[in-house]
């Protein structure tokens, strides 16, 4: 994969025709901000490197997918505001979206996604 940089990309999910818009948060500052201060998100955000998240001060529930180094989904969880996730030691990246989006996209453990930077 190489070194990720902050910016825009798309994530391709097997079995889904249209790619999902993606915001990459690779710098410390971008990862720290994440989805804080937003009322929602179109698409998803990738936090990298990352192995755990929180939803303190968030305004909406999110889906969280933990990805390993080969972008294979390890687990998918829905988190309400004010929660702290467990750290997934095998996770290298975290994909976040609005609650319910990942189920609509067919994202589940074992699926390997592809990310194309714009």
N, CA and C atoms as a LAMMPS dump frame, in Angstrom:
ITEM: TIMESTEP
0
ITEM: NUMBER OF ATOMS
354
ITEM: BOX BOUNDS ff ff ff
-5.0000000000000000e+02 5.0000000000000000e+02
-5.0000000000000000e+02 5.0000000000000000e+02
-5.0000000000000000e+02 5.0000000000000000e+02
ITEM: ATOMS id mol type element x y z
1 1 1 N 0.807 -1.191 0
2 1 2 C 0 0 0
3 1 3 C 0.85 1.254 0
4 2 1 N 1.986 1.209 0.645
5 2 2 C 2.781 2.419 0.749
6 2 3 C 2.284 3.293 1.881
7 3 1 N 2.763 4.505 1.917
8 3 2 C 2.374 5.443 2.971
9 3 3 C 1.129 6.206 2.532
10 4 1 N 0.132 6.225 3.385
11 4 2 C -1.102 6.942 3.094
12 4 3 C -0.917 8.419 3.415
13 5 1 N -1.637 9.262 2.687
14 5 2 C -1.669 10.697 2.955
15 5 3 C -3.109 11.152 3.057
16 6 1 N -3.336 12.251 3.794
17 6 2 C -4.68 12.82 3.893
18 6 3 C -5.184 13.153 2.498
19 7 1 N -6.45 12.902 2.266
20 7 2 C -7.023 13.243 0.968
21 7 3 C -8.269 12.437 0.668
22 8 1 N -8.643 12.455 -0.576
23 8 2 C -9.852 11.767 -1.032
24 8 3 C -9.483 10.523 -1.82
25 9 1 N -10.391 9.556 -1.783
26 9 2 C -10.208 8.303 -2.503
27 9 3 C -11.582 7.662 -2.667
28 10 1 N -11.586 6.457 -3.194
29 10 2 C -12.804 5.654 -3.234
30 10 3 C -12.465 4.269 -2.707
31 11 1 N -13.44 3.632 -2.106
32 11 2 C -13.26 2.264 -1.629
33 11 3 C -14.167 1.367 -2.468
34 12 1 N -13.567 0.302 -2.992
35 12 2 C -14.305 -0.655 -3.811
36 12 3 C -14.589 -1.888 -2.962
37 13 1 N -15.868 -2.242 -2.916
38 13 2 C -16.316 -3.374 -2.109
39 13 3 C -16.8 -4.467 -3.048
40 14 1 N -16.28 -5.695 -2.92
41 14 2 C -16.722 -6.783 -3.799
42 14 3 C -18.243 -6.97 -3.719
43 15 1 N -18.873 -7.149 -4.874
44 15 2 C -20.312 -7.336 -4.924
45 15 3 C -21.097 -6.041 -5.003
46 16 1 N -20.419 -4.92 -4.942
47 16 2 C -21.072 -3.604 -5.042
48 16 3 C -20.555 -2.929 -6.305
49 17 1 N -21.486 -2.506 -7.164
50 17 2 C -21.098 -1.915 -8.448
51 17 3 C -20.438 -0.552 -8.3
52 18 1 N -21.025 0.316 -7.493
53 18 2 C -20.519 1.684 -7.361
54 18 3 C -19.52 1.774 -6.21
55 19 1 N -18.378 2.436 -6.43
56 19 2 C -17.438 2.635 -5.312
57 19 3 C -18 3.648 -4.322
58 20 1 N -17.491 3.614 -3.109
59 20 2 C -17.931 4.502 -2.039
60 20 3 C -16.904 5.618 -1.881
61 21 1 N -17.37 6.865 -1.825
62 21 2 C -16.466 7.999 -1.6
63 21 3 C -15.775 7.839 -0.256
64 22 1 N -14.508 8.185 -0.207
65 22 2 C -13.706 7.966 0.987
66 22 3 C -12.844 9.18 1.276
67 23 1 N -12.765 9.527 2.537
68 23 2 C -11.861 10.562 3.022
69 23 3 C -10.772 9.844 3.81
70 24 1 N -9.511 10.059 3.467
71 24 2 C -8.403 9.41 4.173
72 24 3 C -7.847 10.369 5.213
73 25 1 N -7.767 9.899 6.456
74 25 2 C -7.193 10.669 7.563
75 25 3 C -5.955 9.918 8.032
76 26 1 N -4.792 10.328 7.523
77 26 2 C -3.543 9.64 7.84
78 26 3 C -2.655 10.431 8.786
79 27 1 N -2.804 11.738 8.828
80 27 2 C -1.985 12.546 9.729
81 27 3 C -2.576 12.507 11.131
82 28 1 N -1.755 12.795 12.112
83 28 2 C -2.225 12.8 13.499
84 28 3 C -3.406 13.756 13.66
85 29 1 N -3.282 14.936 13.086
86 29 2 C -4.334 15.947 13.212
87 29 3 C -5.649 15.488 12.579
88 30 1 N -5.585 14.925 11.386
89 30 2 C -6.798 14.461 10.702
90 30 3 C -7.431 13.281 11.437
91 31 1 N -6.617 12.36 11.955
92 31 2 C -7.15 11.218 12.706
93 31 3 C -7.807 11.68 13.992
94 32 1 N -7.201 12.653 14.664
95 32 2 C -7.746 13.152 15.919
96 32 3 C -9.107 13.797 15.695
97 33 1 N -9.227 14.551 14.615
98 33 2 C -10.51 15.205 14.313
99 33 3 C -11.539 14.182 13.861
100 34 1 N -11.175 13.291 12.946
101 34 2 C -12.085 12.256 12.474
102 34 3 C -13.433 12.817 12.062
103 35 1 N -14.491 12.307 12.675
104 35 2 C -15.847 12.757 12.374
105 35 3 C -16.386 13.75 13.397
106 36 1 N -15.537 14.193 14.329
107 36 2 C -15.996 15.14 15.345
108 36 3 C -16.442 16.449 14.704
109 37 1 N -17.535 16.999 15.21
110 37 2 C -18.051 18.268 14.725
111 37 3 C -18.895 18.153 13.47
112 38 1 N -19.115 16.953 12.98
113 38 2 C -19.937 16.761 11.785
114 38 3 C -21.312 16.252 12.173
115 39 1 N -22.284 16.537 11.317
116 39 2 C -23.644 16.049 11.529
117 39 3 C -23.906 14.762 10.754
118 40 1 N -22.962 14.347 9.949
119 40 2 C -23.101 13.135 9.15
120 40 3 C -21.946 13.039 8.185
121 41 1 N -21.951 11.999 7.374
122 41 2 C -20.902 11.822 6.373
123 41 3 C -21.491 11.107 5.171
124 42 1 N -21.14 11.596 4.006
125 42 2 C -21.462 10.906 2.755
126 42 3 C -20.289 9.984 2.463
127 43 1 N -20.527 8.715 2.37
128 43 2 C -19.432 7.78 2.143
129 43 3 C -18.81 7.347 3.452
130 44 1 N -17.472 7.37 3.504
131 44 2 C -16.771 6.858 4.68
132 44 3 C -15.481 7.63 4.9
133 45 1 N -14.865 7.374 6.052
134 45 2 C -13.556 7.942 6.374
135 45 3 C -12.654 6.793 6.816
136 46 1 N -11.417 6.815 6.356
137 46 2 C -10.426 5.809 6.726
138 46 3 C -9.42 6.452 7.665
139 47 1 N -9.298 5.912 8.867
140 47 2 C -8.303 6.361 9.838
141 47 3 C -7.143 5.384 9.762
142 48 1 N -5.949 5.91 9.463
143 48 2 C -4.795 5.039 9.308
144 48 3 C -3.52 5.725 9.79
145 49 1 N -2.68 5.113 10.559
146 49 2 C -2.903 3.834 11.215
147 49 3 C -3.853 3.997 12.395
148 50 1 N -4.604 2.95 12.67
149 50 2 C -5.582 3.019 13.756
150 50 3 C -6.026 1.607 14.121
151 51 1 N -6.228 1.361 15.41
152 51 2 C -6.703 0.048 15.844
153 51 3 C -7.845 0.14 16.851
154 52 1 N -8.276 1.364 17.176
155 52 2 C -9.396 1.561 18.09
156 52 3 C -9.903 2.988 17.991
157 53 1 N -11.179 3.197 18.29
158 53 2 C -11.788 4.522 18.162
159 53 3 C -12.696 4.811 19.357
160 54 1 N -13.15 6.055 19.422
161 54 2 C -14.152 6.445 20.414
162 54 3 C -15.199 7.302 19.723
163 55 1 N -16.336 7.461 20.368
164 55 2 C -17.393 8.302 19.811
165 55 3 C -17.798 9.404 20.79
166 56 1 N -16.881 9.792 21.667
167 56 2 C -17.15 10.891 22.589
168 56 3 C -17.313 12.174 21.793
169 57 1 N -18.295 12.984 22.15
170 57 2 C -18.61 14.272 21.508
171 57 3 C -19.086 14.124 20.057
172 58 1 N -19.476 12.919 19.666
173 58 2 C -20.023 12.739 18.321
174 58 3 C -21.518 12.973 18.347
175 59 1 N -22.062 13.357 17.202
176 59 2 C -23.472 13.728 17.103
177 59 3 C -24.353 12.631 16.522
178 60 1 N -23.747 11.546 16.055
179 60 2 C -24.541 10.489 15.417
180 60 3 C -23.842 9.147 15.608
181 61 1 N -24.614 8.071 15.482
182 61 2 C -24.073 6.718 15.59
183 61 3 C -23.297 6.382 14.319
184 62 1 N -22.257 5.559 14.461
185 62 2 C -21.434 5.191 13.316
186 62 3 C -21.235 3.677 13.23
187 63 1 N -20.939 3.225 12.019
188 63 2 C -20.451 1.873 11.799
189 63 3 C -18.927 1.954 11.76
190 64 1 N -18.277 0.977 12.354
191 64 2 C -16.823 0.929 12.397
192 64 3 C -16.379 -0.435 11.863
193 65 1 N -15.52 -0.422 10.851
194 65 2 C -14.94 -1.659 10.324
195 65 3 C -13.443 -1.622 10.589
196 66 1 N -12.939 -2.661 11.224
197 66 2 C -11.509 -2.785 11.501
198 66 3 C -10.877 -3.568 10.36
199 67 1 N -9.822 -3.005 9.769
200 67 2 C -9.158 -3.635 8.628
201 67 3 C -7.73 -4.032 8.991
202 68 1 N -7.283 -5.169 8.458
203 68 2 C -5.892 -5.562 8.683
204 68 3 C -5.002 -4.917 7.633
205 69 1 N -3.745 -5.28 7.59
206 69 2 C -2.791 -4.676 6.67
207 69 3 C -3.082 -4.949 5.203
208 70 1 N -3.841 -5.993 4.899
209 70 2 C -4.215 -6.31 3.519
210 70 3 C -5.613 -5.798 3.174
211 71 1 N -6.167 -4.928 4.037
212 71 2 C -7.491 -4.322 3.866
213 71 3 C -8.62 -5.35 3.918
214 72 1 N -8.42 -6.4 4.696
215 72 2 C -9.46 -7.393 4.923
216 72 3 C -10.204 -7 6.204
217 73 1 N -11.526 -7.078 6.165
218 73 2 C -12.354 -6.676 7.306
219 73 3 C -12.233 -7.724 8.414
220 74 1 N -11.817 -7.271 9.593
221 74 2 C -11.699 -8.149 10.76
222 74 3 C -12.991 -8.191 11.552
223 75 1 N -13.649 -7.037 11.68
224 75 2 C -14.893 -6.939 12.446
225 75 3 C -15.621 -5.66 12.04
226 76 1 N -16.948 -5.675 12.2
227 76 2 C -17.778 -4.489 11.948
228 76 3 C -18.652 -4.294 13.175
229 77 1 N -18.663 -3.093 13.688
230 77 2 C -19.462 -2.756 14.873
231 77 3 C -20.211 -1.451 14.634
232 78 1 N -21.37 -1.318 15.271
233 78 2 C -22.104 -0.052 15.294
234 78 3 C -21.898 0.55 16.669
235 79 1 N -21.513 1.819 16.699
236 79 2 C -21.237 2.492 17.976
237 79 3 C -22.103 3.737 18.113
238 80 1 N -22.768 3.835 19.249
239 80 2 C -23.527 5.039 19.57
240 80 3 C -22.578 6.098 20.115
241 81 1 N -23.01 7.37 20.115
242 81 2 C -22.166 8.426 20.699
243 81 3 C -21.822 8.132 22.16
244 82 1 N -20.625 8.547 22.563
245 82 2 C -20.196 8.384 23.953
246 82 3 C -19.621 7.024 24.294
247 83 1 N -19.144 6.289 23.303
248 83 2 C -18.605 4.946 23.536
249 83 3 C -17.115 4.882 23.219
250 84 1 N -16.456 3.867 23.766
251 84 2 C -15.04 3.606 23.528
252 84 3 C -14.918 2.175 23.027
253 85 1 N -14.274 1.985 21.871
254 85 2 C -14.139 0.636 21.316
255 85 3 C -12.972 -0.096 21.97
256 86 1 N -13.006 -1.4 21.86
257 86 2 C -11.852 -2.201 22.247
258 86 3 C -10.781 -2.023 21.183
259 87 1 N -9.549 -2.161 21.575
260 87 2 C -8.458 -2.106 20.609
261 87 3 C -8.361 -3.462 19.925
262 88 1 N -8.287 -3.454 18.611
263 88 2 C -8.106 -4.674 17.819
264 88 3 C -6.63 -4.718 17.432
265 89 1 N -5.894 -5.604 18.069
266 89 2 C -4.445 -5.628 17.885
267 89 3 C -4.018 -5.972 16.466
268 90 1 N -4.825 -6.726 15.716
269 90 2 C -4.481 -7.051 14.332
270 90 3 C -4.889 -5.946 13.365
271 91 1 N -5.694 -4.989 13.82
272 91 2 C -6.172 -3.917 12.939
273 91 3 C -5.063 -2.909 12.644
274 92 1 N -5.015 -2.467 11.404
275 92 2 C -4.069 -1.428 10.988
276 92 3 C -4.793 -0.169 10.534
277 93 1 N -6.078 -0.316 10.167
278 93 2 C -6.883 0.791 9.678
279 93 3 C -8.301 0.635 10.217
280 94 1 N -9.01 1.761 10.313
281 94 2 C -10.416 1.739 10.711
282 94 3 C -11.204 2.533 9.687
283 95 1 N -12.289 1.942 9.218
284 95 2 C -13.197 2.576 8.271
285 95 3 C -14.457 2.947 9.035
286 96 1 N -14.873 4.219 8.952
287 96 2 C -16.063 4.688 9.656
288 96 3 C -17.068 5.247 8.661
289 97 1 N -18.36 5.02 8.951
290 97 2 C -19.448 5.567 8.146
291 97 3 C -20.669 5.735 9.052
292 98 1 N -21.738 6.318 8.508
293 98 2 C -22.963 6.453 9.295
294 98 3 C -23.514 5.07 9.605
295 99 1 N -24.186 4.951 10.744
296 99 2 C -24.744 3.668 11.172
297 99 3 C -25.678 3.108 10.097
298 100 1 N -25.512 1.835 9.792
299 100 2 C -26.345 1.148 8.809
300 100 3 C -25.757 1.114 7.415
301 101 1 N -24.797 1.977 7.119
302 101 2 C -24.238 2.054 5.772
303 101 3 C -23.472 0.782 5.404
304 102 1 N -22.702 0.252 6.319
305 102 2 C -21.871 -0.907 5.98
306 102 3 C -22.705 -2.147 5.693
307 103 1 N -23.827 -2.287 6.377
308 103 2 C -24.721 -3.407 6.085
309 103 3 C -25.306 -3.248 4.677
310 104 1 N -25.668 -2.036 4.292
311 104 2 C -26.185 -1.777 2.94
312 104 3 C -25.128 -2.066 1.882
313 105 1 N -23.869 -1.785 2.194
314 105 2 C -22.772 -2.006 1.245
315 105 3 C -22.334 -3.467 1.183
316 106 1 N -22.781 -4.294 2.132
317 106 2 C -22.363 -5.686 2.17
318 106 3 C -20.994 -5.89 2.792
319 107 1 N -20.571 -4.953 3.626
320 107 2 C -19.265 -5.039 4.276
321 107 3 C -19.4 -5.887 5.54
322 108 1 N -18.652 -6.99 5.599
323 108 2 C -18.714 -7.913 6.728
324 108 3 C -17.341 -8.553 6.911
325 109 1 N -17.103 -9.196 8.045
326 109 2 C -15.799 -9.819 8.284
327 109 3 C -15.414 -10.783 7.157
328 110 1 N -14.139 -10.712 6.776
329 110 2 C -13.617 -11.576 5.728
330 110 3 C -13.567 -10.923 4.359
331 111 1 N -14.34 -9.86 4.144
332 111 2 C -14.352 -9.169 2.855
333 111 3 C -13.077 -8.333 2.723
334 112 1 N -12.48 -8.375 1.559
335 112 2 C -11.281 -7.565 1.304
336 112 3 C -11.663 -6.407 0.385
337 113 1 N -11.395 -5.197 0.835
338 113 2 C -11.732 -4.008 0.06
339 113 3 C -10.499 -3.514 -0.694
340 114 1 N -10.725 -2.647 -1.676
341 114 2 C -9.635 -2.006 -2.416
342 114 3 C -9.832 -0.504 -2.314
343 115 1 N -8.744 0.226 -2.162
344 115 2 C -8.813 1.685 -2.069
345 115 3 C -8.004 2.292 -3.203
346 116 1 N -8.673 3.161 -3.952
347 116 2 C -8.014 3.885 -5.047
348 116 3 C -7.967 5.341 -4.69
349 117 1 N -6.746 5.881 -4.542
350 117 2 C -6.588 7.299 -4.221
351 117 3 C -6.874 8.148 -5.455
352 118 1 N -7.455 9.313 -5.218
353 118 2 C -7.777 10.237 -6.32
354 118 3 C -6.65 11.211 -6.554
